[in-house]
Amino acid sequence: MLRNRLILVTALAALLVAGLAPAAQSEPHQKILVDLDTPAAQSAFEGIMGRLDILSIKPGHHAEIAVQSREKALIDEAGLRYKTLSLNMEAAVARDYGPNYGVYHTYSESVAWMDELRAQYPSVISEKWSIGQSLQGNDIWAMRVSDNPDSDEDEPEVFIDGMHHAREIMASEFPMMFAEYLAANYGEDPEITWLLDNRELYIVPIVNPDGQLYNEQTDPEGGGMWRKTRRPNGDGSHGVDPNRNYPYQWGYDNSGSSPYPGDQTYRGPSAGSEPCVQALMAFVNSREFVTHDSVHTYSNLLLYPWGYENIDTPHEDVYQHMAAIMTQLNGYSPGQAPELLYGVNGGSIDWVYGAQDEHDMILSFSTEIGSSSDGFWPTQARRQPLFEENIWPHIYLMRSAGIFIDVNSPVAMNDAKTILPGESGYLDFTIENQSVVADAQDLNLSVRCDDAWVQLGASEFNVGDLAAMGSTTLGAGNLPISVDAGCPNGHFVPFDVIVHLDGGDLTFNLGFMVGTPSSIFADDFENGLSHWTLTGAWAPTGSSFHSPTTSLTDSPNGNYDDQVSASATLNGSYQAASLSFWHKYDIEDNYDYGHVQVRANGGAWTTLASYDGTQNNWQQVTLDLTDYAGQDLSFRFLLETDYSVTRDGWYIDDVMLTGAGSENLAPAAPVAISPVGGAQVSPTPELVVANTSDPEGNAVTYGFRVYSDEACTQLVAATDGVSEGVSGQTAWTCDSLNEGTYYWRAYGSDGVERSPLSATASFTVQASSGVDGIVIGGPRLQVLGNVTGGGARLQLSLPAGTQAGVAIYDARGARVRQLHSGYMNSGSHVLVWDGRDSHGRNAGSGVYFVRVMAEDQALTGRVVVVR
């Protein structure tokens, strides 16, 4: 993390604070839980909810509210029952953070962070610029993230803003962290590189700087609860809720915003009265944004329009499609604010989407980061996890703003639905156009496979046109494959799909399994819990089970508790093809969840499946892990609950992981030595590779494959089981080939697994003169003997006079001796290498190579020195 902690108050900071009223000790906020368990309570609450600072609502159960004496009096007057959860929300946070917000950023630190990101990543992050000033004269900063950040290119535009509400610290942290994440991975991660090459991302991390600076004054160690701007309202109160101040449906009713200046949801004296709102609207109207997210905290929600009323927009089907994809990994609840939380009129996302008389339609969302246990000021340890669980939704916003093709769900099929060793079939997978606005036309893709057990029969496919949000599959027979009969059962075959787009190729790493997988881990919980790390109340129980006599549950002694985040984590990591388990559950519907999560290579936890409601009977679940092929995976079962209503919980039994079933490590791929680079050879060329190594020290044999096409789908010659050669190289002489250009690859085998195939090399066969090693039609080389006494004789035939170089190289590629460098007449020339290097010393026994450069062609020969 880039940090620039300011120990002394700089002149800049002094100017920023000058516009603020002197700090006073404000009344702390309490967090209370209001009971809504009767129709009368629900009705009374609805009568005052527009004046309250509502944190979350569970209809029919409770509302979580931040209150001071003013709001508490309203609740008391309404006759509502409540319990206090926190007496001082500000103090609870300050105890954790320490000076300068700890790992979080103050306003001045955020501004400095923008400068630091520009300095570190100038090729993808622009200089910051001000889109306007707040009422108190503080700049509202923006920056652009793209491959040419200082130019406004004709690329789809994406917008992320943060901190409309000053107390929501992750709302300003996330946009900055996301910009840094993209910049750090540009040039390293192929997808992020492609996105920044083909998109422009704009971020405004702090929409409401006045409110943030006020929180810094009142609570310099963090935890400030000021939400609004700092407008003097003329009645002794301050502030307008900027997320109720936008003109679209401003003041629609008094429950989605408040007309009272002292209330937290005060909508302001007029629509768009706040300079920060005016600046953001002008900025949006000046751009051509396609997708947008306004980041808030908290509630683990993804909101979309309309907010002012529980009615659908004309693009409800698009919003549902996008929201389902955006929340598929973090488990957030998607929907409209009146349905999930409360009505919001004058909100930013309604204006961004709805004001289509001011700008083109923008698909606008609002992410509410974090749960009630995180609150507005999450612990410092939660900062990174909260960021990570929201990376994918924003990557998708960038994908969906223009053409982006995703490839997933690979399978290898035949009539029996499963390809076994020795069988043929075809590859199939799903191709999706994830753009929500643009159709893909004349879409082409290709497939590459380096697995030595598998032969592709075709490598290219024309998908044709694919509509926005459309998907298709390849279908049967378009990409035929065959599997070697010796392939181990359960072997995983990785392959790449390359999608060819105008903005550059997109490559997807996929794979399939040959045959049926084997169990690599199984636990029925009958022999203790040594395989697991448990938090909370997770423990074995005999009260219910799938296989006698024990299962694992989150609450063995009754119902689970409120506000729980407890997990059962499988120790170690596994390269697995699937996870299966039996379970039953009674989990509060829509509010508490049981999550099955995976972590790849030590990264962030990702949700594979979530469960709520009731499943009284034991049910088996199998989760496919193909998308995580080749990665080291960790697994956990996580129960998360809210503030009220408890249930019996979640029972897990008979957990099993499947995979290849062999811990044997394959050899590394060999490296082609000759012929390479299209070298001209005889019709019976000798193919030579450098010997590879096996990580477990097993003996290695070699296989060779020769193809007539560069895609390596048309096999013309092959062999297996070639014994490893001496002097660090292994050679195989191919059967007679016709004229033409050929491509070849090789692999090493330890008797169980094969290495990946070597990189593709090429050679050209021309008509033979009848003398082995001599090629007609261009320069040709023949080695007439090995170094045994009289030396090796090399015959070089040139059809015309030319500059020529002849040199001897060892197996490592180091030059041993230059035999000739200069002009040679046409005709046949015989050179002799006496087996000595350029210093006159005898070269050691082994294989050496003659390399000739003549007429811009490379020729290669092989010489063996025997001492």
PyMOL commands that set and color helices and strands:
alter all, ss='L'
color gray80, all
select helices_A, chain A and resi 11-18+39-51+69-77+89-97+99-101+107-120+169-185+190-198+209-218+242-244+275-286+316-326+337-340+348-354+380-388+391-400+626-628
alter helices_A, ss='H'
color red, helices_A
select strands_A, chain A and resi 30-35+53-58+62-67+82-86+129-133+139-145+157-162+200-204+289-296+301-303+333-335+363-368+405-413+424-433+440-448+454-456+460-466+471-473+480-483+492-500+506-513+518-523+532-534+539-541+551-553+565-570+578-587+593-600+605-611+613-624+633-640+649-659+671-674+679-681+686-690+701-707+715-723+729-733+740-749+761-765+780-783+792-798+802-809+815-824+827-833+846-854+857-865
alter strands_A, ss='S'
color yellow, strands_A
deselect
rebuild
show_as cartoon
